[in-house]
Amino acid sequence: MTNINKIATHPLQTSAWEEFRKAWGNEIIETKYGILTIHKLPFTKYKLGIFEKGPTPTEKMLLDIKKIGKEKNIIFIKLEPNVIVGLPVYKLRFGIYLKLVKLLTKHGAVEGKRLFTPSTFWIDLRPPEVDILKSFSGKTRYNIRLAEKRGVVVREDNSDNAFERYLQLTKETTERQGFYAHTEKYHRLMWKYLGKRQEVKGKRIAHLLTASYQGQVITTWILFAWKDFLYYPYGASTQDHKDVMANNLMMWESIKFGKKLGLKTFDLWGREENKGFTKFKEGYSPKVVEFIGTWDLIINKPLYKVYKIAEKLRWSILKFAAKFGLSKHRFS
């Protein structure tokens, strides 16, 4: 049996994530390269596979997982390798990027619809706190000081009460901003397996941080810690007391939290140009990191074409419904 935690370079490849996805209802296939989540297509015997944040693809790996795909009636396997190609220190790896693209296309892979953004932000946690703070924009430093002056308090709180407040704020945030979110059941299961249960050597993966003002929790973030990395996958806040700049202090305290855990890098979990929250993250002077991208490793070419047509139709319907207010962005 492969030691999943030993080879996992990302929280979404850990045994805790595997158990969570099983509880959610996915079939999981453990391979020597990591875990595949299998998703059934309604009313058919066919499935699709997702290999999120796995290792650098190799000839042997692609041959092995294609074999699994044929055995399991999988139409295609979506690959999003945890492979960096755009950090300055990796400039010399551009040739490796081209080789990987050549390898993937040789095996019938095509660029697919992404699950994660193709780039993210990294903050180096190794310098002294004073140097990290100096690197922030002037406005960001001002907002951090303002939050401290107003009496905002940030702390780790993994209690049931804090998690229930996180769910309340997540519901409020999704309804206010009108975006699709994971359900309450999804978040509860995620927290059960990554937060409440202990991971390797007694260390938890998921940590809940709260920002309080005048005794009221107004912002909650869930952070993942794995190997040398801290990640920021989930966050929610209320519209109340926006003027106290709790989110700015939350980010700064999260950075200090990662340092206390002895971690080296803070991954801000995504970057989309010209989006409001991306601009917020940019105030902390992070480095832009590019991944190799999203690739669909096609197992059954005729059915893949049918799937792509159906997928395009589905998203057209969802966009139409959202445009005319016919869809419900519910968190339930």
Secondary structure as UniProt FT lines:
FT   HELIX           4..7
FT   HELIX           11..13
FT   HELIX           15..24
FT   STRAND          27..31
FT   TURN            32..33
FT   STRAND          34..40
FT   TURN            42..43
FT   STRAND          47..52
FT   HELIX           59..71
FT   TURN            72..73
FT   STRAND          74..80
FT   HELIX           88..93
FT   HELIX           94..106
FT   TURN            107..108
FT   STRAND          109..111
FT   STRAND          119..124
FT   HELIX           129..135
FT   HELIX           138..150
FT   STRAND          153..156
FT   HELIX           160..177
FT   HELIX           184..191
FT   HELIX           192..196
FT   HELIX           200..202
FT   STRAND          206..213
FT   TURN            214..215
FT   STRAND          216..226
FT   TURN            227..228
FT   STRAND          229..237
FT   TURN            240..241
FT   HELIX           242..244
FT   HELIX           246..260
FT   TURN            261..262
FT   STRAND          265..267
FT   TURN            273..274
FT   HELIX           276..282
FT   TURN            283..284
FT   STRAND          287..291
FT   STRAND          295..298
FT   HELIX           301..323
FT   TURN            324..325
//
